Amino acid sequence: MMASLNNFFVIERLEGKTNHRQWRTEMEYYLGHEDLWDLVSDSKGSTEQITEAQCKRDTKAMCKIGMLVHPQCQVHLKDKDTAKKMWEAVKVAYEDTGANIVCILLERLFDIKLKRCSSMKQYVTKILDAAQEVKDAWYKLEDTLIAMLLLTGLT
């Protein structure tokens, strides 16, 4: 299910591991656009008194995260009292950064071929998106390897 936000863009609801990477990226942009990203990304715990305005912002971020998570996945959010805790709970539940996922992502990347794409633009986009997924899984991927994959996939 897709959620339309302010007639500006659409984010597919989080359904689990299958779309977590895409959802996370889109949520980073969305929360940034709404000036709420600092509430989930700040790794430093605030020692200062929380103001009413900060509390309202956090509640707003919690609602936005909750609305964009499929009901079957909301079990991980139920007892969380801050947007940061909700974000971390989703990360723990659905982010896969083990060696197995790196192998799967590399296999997908190496399997992309121009002949299976409708255009050169789609081919390049698929390669770059797949390479970014590998990097997101904490695997260092050199630009020269990406260039070589682009060239070898042309045949």
Sequence and secondary structure as in RCSB ss.txt:
>XXXX:A:sequence
MMASLNNFFVIERLEGKTNHRQWRTEMEYYLGHEDLWDLVSDSKGSTEQITEAQCKRDTKAMCKIGMLVHPQCQV
HLKDKDTAKKMWEAVKVAYEDTGANIVCILLERLFDIKLKRCSSMKQYVTKILDAAQEVKDAWYKLEDTLIAMLL
LTGLT
>XXXX:A:secstr
 EEEETTTEEEE B STTTHHHHHHHHHHHHHHTT HHHHH  S   S   HHHHHHHHHHHHHHHHTB GGGGG
GTTT  SHHHHHHHHHHHH   SHHHHHHHHHHHHH  GGGSSSHHHHHHHHHHHHHHHHHTT    HHHHHHHH
HHTT 
